Amino acid sequence: SYAILAADFTINLGDCLAIIWYHKKGDEASKKKKIHALITLIANETTEFILPISYVSVLLLSYYGPNAEIMGNIKNSSWQYAAIENIDDTIFWLGVMFLVDSASTVISFLLLWVFCKVNIIKMYSNILHHMGYLMAVQPAYYISEVCLISFYIYNKHFFEI
């Protein structure tokens, strides 16, 4: 987990440094690469913000739901599953991972502001203005999955035939 978290942090900062390098070069090809890298960075950071929140909400709905005892990896240790022993500890470590991802976001945004005078919030707003429908599909999909899973968790008998 630490290696994956460190790799993600490094990749985000590497993308940020690539944007700064493209900005310093200043030619037309570098400007296009900079815009492409900014869009990639913003999409990655948006995903890294939405997914943990979605995961924690589904995890909590599953853990405190009426079917928790029969769900593998929640409160069921049958077969190859491992039940969650302490939900507080699990939520704590998920929060730590979320904070590390958030730290890479803040560091990237600050570096881009200091070295390139790029306002990421304004850039994100422009991206949403031009590609809003395309970028809305991903969060809408995650939200619909969370709603569907929570509906299933609380209404399991609805799905029985």
Phi and psi restraints in degrees (value plus and minus 20) as a CYANA .aco file:
   2 TYR   PHI     -84.8   -44.8
   2 TYR   PSI     -59.5   -19.5
   3 ALA   PHI     -85.5   -45.5
   3 ALA   PSI     -61.0   -21.0
   4 ILE   PHI     -85.8   -45.8
   4 ILE   PSI     -62.5   -22.5
   5 LEU   PHI     -85.0   -45.0
   5 LEU   PSI     -62.6   -22.6
   6 ALA   PHI     -86.2   -46.2
   6 ALA   PSI     -59.3   -19.3
   7 ALA   PHI     -84.0   -44.0
   7 ALA   PSI     -63.1   -23.1
   8 ASP   PHI     -82.7   -42.7
   8 ASP   PSI     -64.4   -24.4
   9 PHE   PHI     -79.6   -39.6
   9 PHE   PSI     -64.5   -24.5
  10 THR   PHI     -86.4   -46.4
  10 THR   PSI     -61.3   -21.3
  11 ILE   PHI     -82.5   -42.5
  11 ILE   PSI     -64.2   -24.2
  12 ASN   PHI     -82.8   -42.8
  12 ASN   PSI     -63.7   -23.7
  13 LEU   PHI     -89.4   -49.4
  13 LEU   PSI     -53.7   -13.7
  14 GLY   PHI     -82.9   -42.9
  14 GLY   PSI     -62.3   -22.3
  15 ASP   PHI     -81.1   -41.1
  15 ASP   PSI     -61.0   -21.0
  16 CYS   PHI     -83.1   -43.1
  16 CYS   PSI     -65.2   -25.2
  17 LEU   PHI     -86.1   -46.1
  17 LEU   PSI     -54.3   -14.3
  18 ALA   PHI     -84.2   -44.2
  18 ALA   PSI     -59.8   -19.8
  19 ILE   PHI     -83.4   -43.4
  19 ILE   PSI     -63.3   -23.3
  20 ILE   PHI     -82.5   -42.5
  20 ILE   PSI     -60.9   -20.9
  21 TRP   PHI     -85.7   -45.7
  21 TRP   PSI     -63.4   -23.4
  22 TYR   PHI     -82.1   -42.1
  22 TYR   PSI     -57.0   -17.0
  23 HIS   PHI     -85.2   -45.2
  23 HIS   PSI     -61.0   -21.0
  24 LYS   PHI     -88.0   -48.0
  24 LYS   PSI     -53.9   -13.9
  25 LYS   PHI     -84.4   -44.4
  25 LYS   PSI     -68.8   -28.8
  26 GLY   PHI      61.0   101.0
  26 GLY   PSI     -25.9    14.1
  27 ASP   PHI     -98.4   -58.4
  27 ASP   PSI     153.8   193.8
  28 GLU   PHI     -84.6   -44.6
  28 GLU   PSI     -61.6   -21.6
  29 ALA   PHI     -84.1   -44.1
  29 ALA   PSI     -58.5   -18.5
  30 SER   PHI     -88.2   -48.2
  30 SER   PSI     -54.1   -14.1
  31 LYS   PHI     -84.1   -44.1
  31 LYS   PSI     -61.8   -21.8
  32 LYS   PHI     -85.9   -45.9
  32 LYS   PSI     -61.0   -21.0
  33 LYS   PHI     -85.3   -45.3
  33 LYS   PSI     -56.4   -16.4
  34 LYS   PHI     -84.6   -44.6
  34 LYS   PSI     -64.6   -24.6
  35 ILE   PHI     -83.2   -43.2
  35 ILE   PSI     -64.1   -24.1
  36 HIS   PHI     -81.9   -41.9
  36 HIS   PSI     -62.8   -22.8
  37 ALA   PHI     -86.7   -46.7
  37 ALA   PSI     -56.8   -16.8
  38 LEU   PHI     -84.1   -44.1
  38 LEU   PSI     -63.4   -23.4
  39 ILE   PHI     -82.8   -42.8
  39 ILE   PSI     -62.8   -22.8
  40 THR   PHI     -82.4   -42.4
  40 THR   PSI     -65.6   -25.6
  41 LEU   PHI     -81.8   -41.8
  41 LEU   PSI     -64.8   -24.8
  42 ILE   PHI     -85.3   -45.3
  42 ILE   PSI     -61.5   -21.5
  43 ALA   PHI     -84.3   -44.3
  43 ALA   PSI     -62.3   -22.3
  44 ASN   PHI     -83.4   -43.4
  44 ASN   PSI     -65.6   -25.6
  45 GLU   PHI     -86.8   -46.8
  45 GLU   PSI     -55.6   -15.6
  46 THR   PHI     -84.6   -44.6
  46 THR   PSI     -64.2   -24.2
  47 THR   PHI     -83.4   -43.4
  47 THR   PSI     -61.7   -21.7
  48 GLU   PHI     -88.4   -48.4
  48 GLU   PSI     -36.4     3.6
  49 PHE   PHI    -108.0   -68.0
  49 PHE   PSI     -61.6   -21.6
  50 ILE   PHI     -96.7   -56.7
  50 ILE   PSI     -62.9   -22.9
  51 LEU   PHI     -80.7   -40.7
  51 LEU   PSI     -67.1   -27.1
  52 PRO   PHI     -82.2   -42.2
  52 PRO   PSI     -57.1   -17.1
  53 ILE   PHI     -85.8   -45.8
  53 ILE   PSI     -62.2   -22.2
  54 SER   PHI     -83.7   -43.7
  54 SER   PSI     -64.5   -24.5
  55 TYR   PHI     -82.5   -42.5
  55 TYR   PSI     -66.0   -26.0
  56 VAL   PHI     -83.7   -43.7
  56 VAL   PSI     -59.6   -19.6
  57 SER   PHI     -84.8   -44.8
  57 SER   PSI     -62.6   -22.6
  58 VAL   PHI     -87.6   -47.6
  58 VAL   PSI     -59.7   -19.7
  59 LEU   PHI     -80.9   -40.9
  59 LEU   PSI     -66.0   -26.0
  60 LEU   PHI     -86.8   -46.8
  60 LEU   PSI     -59.7   -19.7
  61 LEU   PHI     -82.5   -42.5
  61 LEU   PSI     -59.9   -19.9
  62 SER   PHI     -88.5   -48.5
  62 SER   PSI     -64.5   -24.5
  63 TYR   PHI     -87.2   -47.2
  63 TYR   PSI     -61.1   -21.1
  64 TYR   PHI    -116.2   -76.2
  64 TYR   PSI     -18.4    21.6
  65 GLY   PHI     -97.6   -57.6
  65 GLY   PSI     149.0   189.0
  66 PRO   PHI     -90.7   -50.7
  66 PRO   PSI     -37.7     2.3
  67 ASN   PHI    -125.2   -85.2
  67 ASN   PSI      -2.2    37.8
  68 ALA   PHI     -81.3   -41.3
  68 ALA   PSI     -55.3   -15.3
  69 GLU   PHI     -89.1   -49.1
  69 GLU   PSI     -40.9    -0.9
  70 ILE   PHI    -123.7   -83.7
  70 ILE   PSI     -21.9    18.1
  71 MET   PHI    -112.3   -72.3
  71 MET   PSI     103.7   143.7
  72 GLY   PHI     -84.3   -44.3
  72 GLY   PSI     123.2   163.2
  73 ASN   PHI      48.7    88.7
  73 ASN   PSI     -13.9    26.1
  74 ILE   PHI    -127.5   -87.5
  74 ILE   PSI     -95.6   -55.6
  75 LYS   PHI    -147.6  -107.6
  75 LYS   PSI      -7.6    32.4
  76 ASN   PHI    -133.9   -93.9
  76 ASN   PSI     105.0   145.0
  77 SER   PHI    -129.0   -89.0
  77 SER   PSI      -3.9    36.1
  78 SER   PHI     -87.5   -47.5
  78 SER   PSI     134.7   174.7
  79 TRP   PHI      33.5    73.5
  79 TRP   PSI    -145.6  -105.6
  80 GLN   PHI    -111.6   -71.6
  80 GLN   PSI     -18.7    21.3
  81 TYR   PHI     -96.4   -56.4
  81 TYR   PSI     134.8   174.8
  82 ALA   PHI    -147.0  -107.0
  82 ALA   PSI      94.3   134.3
  83 ALA   PHI     -89.8   -49.8
  83 ALA   PSI     132.9   172.9
  84 ILE   PHI     -95.4   -55.4
  84 ILE   PSI      99.8   139.8
  85 GLU   PHI     -98.2   -58.2
  85 GLU   PSI     -62.6   -22.6
  86 ASN   PHI    -157.4  -117.4
  86 ASN   PSI      86.9   126.9
  87 ILE   PHI     -86.4   -46.4
  87 ILE   PSI     -52.3   -12.3
  88 ASP   PHI     -83.8   -43.8
  88 ASP   PSI     -61.9   -21.9
  89 ASP   PHI     -85.3   -45.3
  89 ASP   PSI     -61.2   -21.2
  90 THR   PHI     -82.5   -42.5
  90 THR   PSI     -66.2   -26.2
  91 ILE   PHI     -84.6   -44.6
  91 ILE   PSI     -57.7   -17.7
  92 PHE   PHI     -79.6   -39.6
  92 PHE   PSI     -68.3   -28.3
  93 TRP   PHI     -90.9   -50.9
  93 TRP   PSI     -52.0   -12.0
  94 LEU   PHI     -84.8   -44.8
  94 LEU   PSI     -58.7   -18.7
  95 GLY   PHI     -84.4   -44.4
  95 GLY   PSI     -59.7   -19.7
  96 VAL   PHI     -82.2   -42.2
  96 VAL   PSI     -64.5   -24.5
  97 MET   PHI     -83.1   -43.1
  97 MET   PSI     -59.9   -19.9
  98 PHE   PHI     -84.4   -44.4
  98 PHE   PSI     -60.3   -20.3
  99 LEU   PHI     -86.8   -46.8
  99 LEU   PSI     -57.3   -17.3
 100 VAL   PHI     -85.5   -45.5
 100 VAL   PSI     -62.6   -22.6
 101 ASP   PHI     -82.0   -42.0
 101 ASP   PSI     -60.9   -20.9
 102 SER   PHI     -85.7   -45.7
 102 SER   PSI     -55.7   -15.7
 103 ALA   PHI     -83.5   -43.5
 103 ALA   PSI     -61.2   -21.2
 104 SER   PHI     -85.0   -45.0
 104 SER   PSI     -54.2   -14.2
 105 THR   PHI     -85.5   -45.5
 105 THR   PSI     -67.9   -27.9
 106 VAL   PHI     -84.2   -44.2
 106 VAL   PSI     -63.8   -23.8
 107 ILE   PHI     -82.5   -42.5
 107 ILE   PSI     -63.8   -23.8
 108 SER   PHI     -81.7   -41.7
 108 SER   PSI     -65.3   -25.3
 109 PHE   PHI     -82.6   -42.6
 109 PHE   PSI     -61.7   -21.7
 110 LEU   PHI     -86.8   -46.8
 110 LEU   PSI     -63.4   -23.4
 111 LEU   PHI     -81.5   -41.5
 111 LEU   PSI     -62.0   -22.0
 112 LEU   PHI     -87.5   -47.5
 112 LEU   PSI     -53.4   -13.4
 113 TRP   PHI     -90.3   -50.3
 113 TRP   PSI     -64.6   -24.6
 114 VAL   PHI     -88.8   -48.8
 114 VAL   PSI     -66.1   -26.1
 115 PHE   PHI    -111.4   -71.4
 115 PHE   PSI     -46.7    -6.7
 116 CYS   PHI    -139.9   -99.9
 116 CYS   PSI     -29.0    11.0
 117 LYS   PHI      37.1    77.1
 117 LYS   PSI      16.9    56.9
 118 VAL   PHI    -117.0   -77.0
 118 VAL   PSI     101.4   141.4
 119 ASN   PHI    -110.4   -70.4
 119 ASN   PSI      85.7   125.7
 120 ILE   PHI     -83.8   -43.8
 120 ILE   PSI     -55.9   -15.9
 121 ILE   PHI     -85.5   -45.5
 121 ILE   PSI     -61.1   -21.1
 122 LYS   PHI     -87.2   -47.2
 122 LYS   PSI     -59.5   -19.5
 123 MET   PHI     -83.2   -43.2
 123 MET   PSI     -63.2   -23.2
 124 TYR   PHI     -82.3   -42.3
 124 TYR   PSI     -60.1   -20.1
 125 SER   PHI     -82.9   -42.9
 125 SER   PSI     -62.1   -22.1
 126 ASN   PHI     -84.4   -44.4
 126 ASN   PSI     -60.5   -20.5
 127 ILE   PHI     -83.1   -43.1
 127 ILE   PSI     -64.0   -24.0
 128 LEU   PHI     -83.3   -43.3
 128 LEU   PSI     -55.4   -15.4
 129 HIS   PHI     -85.6   -45.6
 129 HIS   PSI     -62.2   -22.2
 130 HIS   PHI    -108.1   -68.1
 130 HIS   PSI     -54.7   -14.7
 131 MET   PHI    -145.2  -105.2
 131 MET   PSI       9.5    49.5
 132 GLY   PHI     -77.5   -37.5
 132 GLY   PSI     -63.1   -23.1
 133 TYR   PHI     -85.7   -45.7
 133 TYR   PSI     -60.0   -20.0
 134 LEU   PHI     -87.2   -47.2
 134 LEU   PSI     -60.3   -20.3
 135 MET   PHI     -98.2   -58.2
 135 MET   PSI     -38.8     1.2
 136 ALA   PHI     -98.0   -58.0
 136 ALA   PSI     -40.9    -0.9
 137 VAL   PHI     -84.1   -44.1
 137 VAL   PSI     -63.3   -23.3
 138 GLN   PHI     -83.8   -43.8
 138 GLN   PSI     -74.5   -34.5
 139 PRO   PHI     -82.0   -42.0
 139 PRO   PSI     -55.1   -15.1
 140 ALA   PHI     -83.6   -43.6
 140 ALA   PSI     -59.1   -19.1
 141 TYR   PHI     -83.4   -43.4
 141 TYR   PSI     -65.9   -25.9
 142 TYR   PHI     -82.1   -42.1
 142 TYR   PSI     -63.0   -23.0
 143 ILE   PHI     -85.9   -45.9
 143 ILE   PSI     -60.7   -20.7
 144 SER   PHI     -85.2   -45.2
 144 SER   PSI     -57.4   -17.4
 145 GLU   PHI     -84.5   -44.5
 145 GLU   PSI     -62.4   -22.4
 146 VAL   PHI     -81.8   -41.8
 146 VAL   PSI     -64.2   -24.2
 147 CYS   PHI     -84.9   -44.9
 147 CYS   PSI     -62.1   -22.1
 148 LEU   PHI     -85.4   -45.4
 148 LEU   PSI     -63.7   -23.7
 149 ILE   PHI     -85.9   -45.9
 149 ILE   PSI     -62.8   -22.8
 150 SER   PHI     -86.7   -46.7
 150 SER   PSI     -55.6   -15.6
 151 PHE   PHI     -82.6   -42.6
 151 PHE   PSI     -63.0   -23.0
 152 TYR   PHI     -84.6   -44.6
 152 TYR   PSI     -61.2   -21.2
 153 ILE   PHI     -82.4   -42.4
 153 ILE   PSI     -64.6   -24.6
 154 TYR   PHI    -108.0   -68.0
 154 TYR   PSI     -32.2     7.8
 155 ASN   PHI    -150.6  -110.6
 155 ASN   PSI      25.9    65.9
 156 LYS   PHI     -79.5   -39.5
 156 LYS   PSI     -53.7   -13.7
 157 HIS   PHI     -87.2   -47.2
 157 HIS   PSI     -41.6    -1.6
 158 PHE   PHI     -83.2   -43.2
 158 PHE   PSI     -51.9   -11.9
 159 PHE   PHI    -110.4   -70.4
 159 PHE   PSI     -27.4    12.6
 160 GLU   PHI     -97.4   -57.4
 160 GLU   PSI     122.6   162.6
